[in-house]
Amino acid sequence: MEPGRVRAALADLAPAGRDRVRDVAKGAPAPLWLADPDRVPAGNAGQRLAALDSLHR
């Protein structure tokens, strides 16, 4: 079995809409720039960053 034919068959089976989103950052919040890496600024963006950090320790 040729790998190209297997990939083509799997691509045909994969669900895909007409509008494929290629930008993974689309709809994501703006990046939070830290002036001091040891201090997170107050606010929703800082809380979100702290929560993500605690999940990925």
Biopython code that builds the backbone (N, CA, C, O; Angstrom):
import numpy as np
from Bio.PDB.StructureBuilder import StructureBuilder

atoms = [
    (1, "MET", "N", (0.855, -1.176, 0.000)),
    (1, "MET", "CA", (0.000, 0.000, 0.000)),
    (1, "MET", "C", (0.891, 1.227, 0.000)),
    (1, "MET", "O", (1.839, 1.315, 0.780)),
    (2, "GLU", "N", (0.589, 2.165, -0.869)),
    (2, "GLU", "CA", (1.373, 3.388, -0.979)),
    (2, "GLU", "C", (0.910, 4.416, 0.058)),
    (2, "GLU", "O", (-0.291, 4.626, 0.234)),
    (3, "PRO", "N", (1.863, 5.055, 0.742)),
    (3, "PRO", "CA", (1.484, 6.038, 1.767)),
    (3, "PRO", "C", (0.637, 7.180, 1.215)),
    (3, "PRO", "O", (-0.257, 7.660, 1.911)),
    (4, "GLY", "N", (0.886, 7.623, 0.003)),
    (4, "GLY", "CA", (0.105, 8.704, -0.589)),
    (4, "GLY", "C", (-1.348, 8.333, -0.771)),
    (4, "GLY", "O", (-2.231, 9.168, -0.576)),
    (5, "ARG", "N", (-1.610, 7.092, -1.142)),
    (5, "ARG", "CA", (-2.995, 6.642, -1.321)),
    (5, "ARG", "C", (-3.704, 6.523, 0.025)),
    (5, "ARG", "O", (-4.897, 6.803, 0.132)),
    (6, "VAL", "N", (-2.954, 6.102, 1.060)),
    (6, "VAL", "CA", (-3.539, 6.003, 2.403)),
    (6, "VAL", "C", (-3.904, 7.396, 2.908)),
    (6, "VAL", "O", (-4.994, 7.599, 3.442)),
    (7, "ARG", "N", (-2.993, 8.355, 2.739)),
    (7, "ARG", "CA", (-3.270, 9.733, 3.176)),
    (7, "ARG", "C", (-4.445, 10.325, 2.422)),
    (7, "ARG", "O", (-5.261, 11.034, 3.013)),
    (8, "ALA", "N", (-4.547, 10.052, 1.137)),
    (8, "ALA", "CA", (-5.660, 10.576, 0.344)),
    (8, "ALA", "C", (-6.983, 9.982, 0.810)),
    (8, "ALA", "O", (-7.990, 10.686, 0.883)),
    (9, "ALA", "N", (-6.982, 8.690, 1.126)),
    (9, "ALA", "CA", (-8.209, 8.046, 1.613)),
    (9, "ALA", "C", (-8.614, 8.613, 2.964)),
    (9, "ALA", "O", (-9.794, 8.865, 3.205)),
    (10, "LEU", "N", (-7.644, 8.815, 3.843)),
    (10, "LEU", "CA", (-7.959, 9.384, 5.158)),
    (10, "LEU", "C", (-8.435, 10.829, 5.030)),
    (10, "LEU", "O", (-9.316, 11.255, 5.777)),
    (11, "ALA", "N", (-7.876, 11.572, 4.111)),
    (11, "ALA", "CA", (-8.306, 12.955, 3.900)),
    (11, "ALA", "C", (-9.745, 13.002, 3.394)),
    (11, "ALA", "O", (-10.501, 13.908, 3.744)),
    (12, "ASP", "N", (-10.118, 12.034, 2.578)),
    (12, "ASP", "CA", (-11.503, 11.979, 2.098)),
    (12, "ASP", "C", (-12.479, 11.672, 3.223)),
    (12, "ASP", "O", (-13.628, 12.115, 3.191)),
    (13, "LEU", "N", (-12.027, 10.918, 4.215)),
    (13, "LEU", "CA", (-12.898, 10.541, 5.332)),
    (13, "LEU", "C", (-12.980, 11.606, 6.416)),
    (13, "LEU", "O", (-13.940, 11.632, 7.186)),
    (14, "ALA", "N", (-11.994, 12.476, 6.485)),
    (14, "ALA", "CA", (-11.938, 13.482, 7.541)),
    (14, "ALA", "C", (-13.031, 14.530, 7.333)),
    (14, "ALA", "O", (-13.241, 14.998, 6.214)),
    (15, "PRO", "N", (-13.727, 14.897, 8.416)),
    (15, "PRO", "CA", (-14.753, 15.937, 8.281)),
    (15, "PRO", "C", (-14.094, 17.289, 8.034)),
    (15, "PRO", "O", (-13.148, 17.673, 8.722)),
    (16, "ALA", "N", (-14.604, 17.988, 7.058)),
    (16, "ALA", "CA", (-14.070, 19.317, 6.752)),
    (16, "ALA", "C", (-15.191, 20.167, 6.171)),
    (16, "ALA", "O", (-15.915, 19.745, 5.270)),
    (17, "GLY", "N", (-15.311, 21.354, 6.704)),
    (17, "GLY", "CA", (-16.291, 22.288, 6.172)),
    (17, "GLY", "C", (-15.685, 23.075, 5.030)),
    (17, "GLY", "O", (-14.525, 22.883, 4.665)),
    (18, "ARG", "N", (-16.470, 23.943, 4.487)),
    (18, "ARG", "CA", (-15.964, 24.781, 3.390)),
    (18, "ARG", "C", (-14.950, 25.796, 3.890)),
    (18, "ARG", "O", (-13.960, 26.076, 3.215)),
    (19, "ASP", "N", (-15.197, 26.346, 5.071)),
    (19, "ASP", "CA", (-14.326, 27.385, 5.608)),
    (19, "ASP", "C", (-13.341, 26.776, 6.596)),
    (19, "ASP", "O", (-13.647, 26.620, 7.778)),
    (20, "ARG", "N", (-12.180, 26.442, 6.108)),
    (20, "ARG", "CA", (-11.143, 25.920, 6.996)),
    (20, "ARG", "C", (-10.401, 27.085, 7.620)),
    (20, "ARG", "O", (-10.016, 28.030, 6.932)),
    (21, "VAL", "N", (-10.202, 27.012, 8.921)),
    (21, "VAL", "CA", (-9.496, 28.056, 9.645)),
    (21, "VAL", "C", (-8.026, 27.672, 9.702)),
    (21, "VAL", "O", (-7.661, 26.669, 10.316)),
    (22, "ARG", "N", (-7.199, 28.460, 9.070)),
    (22, "ARG", "CA", (-5.765, 28.178, 9.054)),
    (22, "ARG", "C", (-5.008, 29.040, 10.068)),
    (22, "ARG", "O", (-3.845, 28.769, 10.366)),
    (23, "ASP", "N", (-5.650, 30.054, 10.586)),
    (23, "ASP", "CA", (-5.026, 30.929, 11.571)),
    (23, "ASP", "C", (-5.389, 30.424, 12.958)),
    (23, "ASP", "O", (-6.527, 30.590, 13.398)),
    (24, "VAL", "N", (-4.436, 29.810, 13.653)),
    (24, "VAL", "CA", (-4.730, 29.230, 14.959)),
    (24, "VAL", "C", (-4.920, 30.287, 16.036)),
    (24, "VAL", "O", (-5.464, 29.988, 17.099)),
    (25, "ALA", "N", (-4.484, 31.513, 15.786)),
    (25, "ALA", "CA", (-4.634, 32.582, 16.764)),
    (25, "ALA", "C", (-5.922, 33.371, 16.555)),
    (25, "ALA", "O", (-6.209, 34.289, 17.324)),
    (26, "LYS", "N", (-6.701, 33.035, 15.534)),
    (26, "LYS", "CA", (-7.923, 33.774, 15.245)),
    (26, "LYS", "C", (-8.911, 33.612, 16.399)),
    (26, "LYS", "O", (-9.224, 32.492, 16.804)),
    (27, "GLY", "N", (-9.388, 34.711, 16.912)),
    (27, "GLY", "CA", (-10.341, 34.677, 18.012)),
    (27, "GLY", "C", (-9.690, 34.570, 19.379)),
    (27, "GLY", "O", (-10.384, 34.620, 20.394)),
    (28, "ALA", "N", (-8.387, 34.426, 19.427)),
    (28, "ALA", "CA", (-7.690, 34.316, 20.707)),
    (28, "ALA", "C", (-7.487, 35.710, 21.294)),
    (28, "ALA", "O", (-7.452, 36.696, 20.558)),
    (29, "PRO", "N", (-7.355, 35.794, 22.611)),
    (29, "PRO", "CA", (-7.106, 37.104, 23.209)),
    (29, "PRO", "C", (-5.735, 37.638, 22.803)),
    (29, "PRO", "O", (-4.840, 36.884, 22.423)),
    (30, "ALA", "N", (-5.600, 38.931, 22.892)),
    (30, "ALA", "CA", (-4.327, 39.570, 22.551)),
    (30, "ALA", "C", (-3.230, 39.082, 23.490)),
    (30, "ALA", "O", (-3.510, 38.770, 24.647)),
    (31, "PRO", "N", (-1.995, 39.011, 23.018)),
    (31, "PRO", "CA", (-0.907, 38.560, 23.889)),
    (31, "PRO", "C", (-0.686, 39.514, 25.047)),
    (31, "PRO", "O", (-0.927, 40.716, 24.936)),
    (32, "LEU", "N", (-0.235, 38.975, 26.133)),
    (32, "LEU", "CA", (0.050, 39.768, 27.329)),
    (32, "LEU", "C", (1.560, 39.938, 27.423)),
    (32, "LEU", "O", (2.291, 38.964, 27.605)),
    (33, "TRP", "N", (2.019, 41.167, 27.301)),
    (33, "TRP", "CA", (3.449, 41.442, 27.374)),
    (33, "TRP", "C", (3.809, 41.750, 28.818)),
    (33, "TRP", "O", (3.179, 42.586, 29.466)),
    (34, "LEU", "N", (4.818, 41.069, 29.307)),
    (34, "LEU", "CA", (5.243, 41.248, 30.684)),
    (34, "LEU", "C", (6.470, 42.150, 30.730)),
    (34, "LEU", "O", (7.495, 41.846, 30.120)),
    (35, "ALA", "N", (6.361, 43.257, 31.455)),
    (35, "ALA", "CA", (7.507, 44.143, 31.632)),
    (35, "ALA", "C", (8.498, 43.524, 32.611)),
    (35, "ALA", "O", (9.711, 43.664, 32.456)),
    (36, "ASP", "N", (7.968, 42.842, 33.614)),
    (36, "ASP", "CA", (8.795, 42.167, 34.620)),
    (36, "ASP", "C", (8.359, 40.709, 34.654)),
    (36, "ASP", "O", (7.207, 40.438, 34.995)),
    (37, "PRO", "N", (9.222, 39.765, 34.320)),
    (37, "PRO", "CA", (8.796, 38.367, 34.241)),
    (37, "PRO", "C", (8.394, 37.764, 35.585)),
    (37, "PRO", "O", (7.768, 36.705, 35.620)),
    (38, "ASP", "N", (8.742, 38.418, 36.682)),
    (38, "ASP", "CA", (8.383, 37.890, 37.996)),
    (38, "ASP", "C", (7.056, 38.415, 38.515)),
    (38, "ASP", "O", (6.590, 37.974, 39.566)),
    (39, "ARG", "N", (6.435, 39.350, 37.798)),
    (39, "ARG", "CA", (5.176, 39.939, 38.247)),
    (39, "ARG", "C", (4.167, 39.916, 37.112)),
    (39, "ARG", "O", (4.460, 40.343, 35.996)),
    (40, "VAL", "N", (2.980, 39.415, 37.408)),
    (40, "VAL", "CA", (1.893, 39.382, 36.424)),
    (40, "VAL", "C", (0.975, 40.562, 36.698)),
    (40, "VAL", "O", (0.553, 40.754, 37.839)),
    (41, "PRO", "N", (0.652, 41.360, 35.681)),
    (41, "PRO", "CA", (-0.234, 42.497, 35.900)),
    (41, "PRO", "C", (-1.643, 42.055, 36.290)),
    (41, "PRO", "O", (-2.095, 40.974, 35.911)),
    (42, "ALA", "N", (-2.322, 42.897, 37.042)),
    (42, "ALA", "CA", (-3.693, 42.600, 37.468)),
    (42, "ALA", "C", (-4.633, 42.679, 36.267)),
    (42, "ALA", "O", (-4.355, 43.370, 35.286)),
    (43, "GLY", "N", (-5.737, 41.967, 36.363)),
    (43, "GLY", "CA", (-6.734, 42.004, 35.295)),
    (43, "GLY", "C", (-7.008, 40.609, 34.754)),
    (43, "GLY", "O", (-6.373, 39.633, 35.154)),
    (44, "ASN", "N", (-7.973, 40.534, 33.831)),
    (44, "ASN", "CA", (-8.380, 39.244, 33.274)),
    (44, "ASN", "C", (-7.256, 38.550, 32.515)),
    (44, "ASN", "O", (-7.100, 37.333, 32.614)),
    (45, "ALA", "N", (-6.471, 39.315, 31.759)),
    (45, "ALA", "CA", (-5.385, 38.710, 30.986)),
    (45, "ALA", "C", (-4.340, 38.092, 31.912)),
    (45, "ALA", "O", (-3.825, 37.009, 31.633)),
    (46, "GLY", "N", (-4.030, 38.765, 32.995)),
    (46, "GLY", "CA", (-3.076, 38.234, 33.964)),
    (46, "GLY", "C", (-3.600, 36.998, 34.661)),
    (46, "GLY", "O", (-2.850, 36.048, 34.886)),
    (47, "GLN", "N", (-4.876, 36.996, 35.005)),
    (47, "GLN", "CA", (-5.475, 35.818, 35.646)),
    (47, "GLN", "C", (-5.496, 34.625, 34.698)),
    (47, "GLN", "O", (-5.247, 33.495, 35.116)),
    (48, "ARG", "N", (-5.792, 34.873, 33.424)),
    (48, "ARG", "CA", (-5.806, 33.796, 32.433)),
    (48, "ARG", "C", (-4.405, 33.203, 32.272)),
    (48, "ARG", "O", (-4.244, 31.985, 32.207)),
    (49, "LEU", "N", (-3.396, 34.070, 32.209)),
    (49, "LEU", "CA", (-2.028, 33.609, 32.074)),
    (49, "LEU", "C", (-1.609, 32.782, 33.296)),
    (49, "LEU", "O", (-0.960, 31.746, 33.151)),
    (50, "ALA", "N", (-1.974, 33.232, 34.479)),
    (50, "ALA", "CA", (-1.643, 32.493, 35.697)),
    (50, "ALA", "C", (-2.358, 31.134, 35.722)),
    (50, "ALA", "O", (-1.776, 30.137, 36.151)),
    (51, "ALA", "N", (-3.599, 31.093, 35.269)),
    (51, "ALA", "CA", (-4.336, 29.825, 35.236)),
    (51, "ALA", "C", (-3.706, 28.857, 34.236)),
    (51, "ALA", "O", (-3.582, 27.667, 34.527)),
    (52, "LEU", "N", (-3.308, 29.348, 33.068)),
    (52, "LEU", "CA", (-2.643, 28.488, 32.081)),
    (52, "LEU", "C", (-1.312, 27.980, 32.627)),
    (52, "LEU", "O", (-0.945, 26.825, 32.411)),
    (53, "ASP", "N", (-0.602, 28.837, 33.324)),
    (53, "ASP", "CA", (0.682, 28.434, 33.888)),
    (53, "ASP", "C", (0.510, 27.353, 34.929)),
    (53, "ASP", "O", (1.319, 26.428, 35.003)),
    (54, "SER", "N", (-0.547, 27.455, 35.746)),
    (54, "SER", "CA", (-0.760, 26.438, 36.783)),
    (54, "SER", "C", (-1.175, 25.097, 36.168)),
    (54, "SER", "O", (-0.927, 24.047, 36.761)),
    (55, "LEU", "N", (-1.803, 25.119, 34.989)),
    (55, "LEU", "CA", (-2.174, 23.871, 34.328)),
    (55, "LEU", "C", (-0.973, 23.171, 33.712)),
    (55, "LEU", "O", (-0.965, 21.944, 33.610)),
    (56, "HIS", "N", (0.028, 23.912, 33.304)),
    (56, "HIS", "CA", (1.159, 23.354, 32.578)),
    (56, "HIS", "C", (2.447, 23.429, 33.373)),
    (56, "HIS", "O", (3.495, 23.784, 32.834)),
    (57, "ARG", "N", (2.374, 23.101, 34.635)),
    (57, "ARG", "CA", (3.595, 23.115, 35.467)),
    (57, "ARG", "C", (4.436, 21.922, 35.179)),
    (57, "ARG", "O", (5.500, 21.757, 35.776)),
]
sb = StructureBuilder()
sb.init_structure("model")
sb.init_model(0)
sb.init_chain("A")
sb.init_seg("    ")
for serial, (resi, resn, name, xyz) in enumerate(atoms, 1):
    if name == "N":
        sb.init_residue(resn, " ", resi, " ")
    sb.init_atom(name, np.array(xyz, "f"), 0.0, 1.0, " ", f" {name:<3s}", serial, name[0])
structure = sb.get_structure()
